[in-house]
Amino acid sequence: MSNTNDEKQKMPDFSPGDTVRVSYKIIEGEKTRIQPYEGIVIAMNGKGISKTFTVRKIGADNIGVERIFPIYSPNITQLTIVRKGRVRKAKLYYLRAKKGRAATRVKEKIS
């Protein structure tokens, strides 16, 4: 249980609409590598230790790619907030229907 509290303390405060870069540790056989994944947080789900967040990015050929990460996963080595977004909804599923530049357009939060 103490490991969980340590993980909670080092997680930055982010919300849907923010653009984040997640460094995720991938184990392939005996090799371990860190894969960066950058995109817009479109949803936060769950409570407590099983809380997850969904990140959407636009890949090659304008294909949207979504990935769900557990917030307290030990495989997340680093999570950085690239930019804060200002949105009015908690779930940004409407971005799935957008094409091109509009799919990543979220107003920036001025603090």
Secondary structure by P-SEA (a helix, b strand, c coil): caaaaaaaaacccccccbbbbbbbbbbcccbbbbbbbbbbbcccccccccbbbbbbbbcccbbbbbbbbcccccccccccccbbbbbcccccccccccccccccbbbbbcc
